[in-house]
Amino acid sequence: MDMGRESRWEKDAMTVEIVFALVTAAMLAGLIFAVAWTLALTLDLSGSAERYVLAGGALLGTATGVWRLVRVLLRFDKQRRLGR
């Protein structure tokens, strides 16, 4: 057996982990944006204030989604290197 190549099971595990990371990151980003949108609607903000709240929610949601994606993939890589 070639020790430099990954088995089919390892490739499948990587694919599942990547999809999990993407889905959870997108859901977290969407949730944060939805909270900002709800806040803007609930407080009945004016035009520019509403845009700033929504832009802040989009920025915070994107940053949190990227953080989640990187965190999950780094954790998976660390566990894979340890042989778990």
Buried (B, 14 or more C-beta within 10 A) or exposed (E): EEEEEEEEEEEEBBEEBBEBBBEBBBEBBEEBBEEBBEBBEEEEBEEEEBEEBBEBBBEBBBEBBEEBBEEBBEEBEEEBEEEE
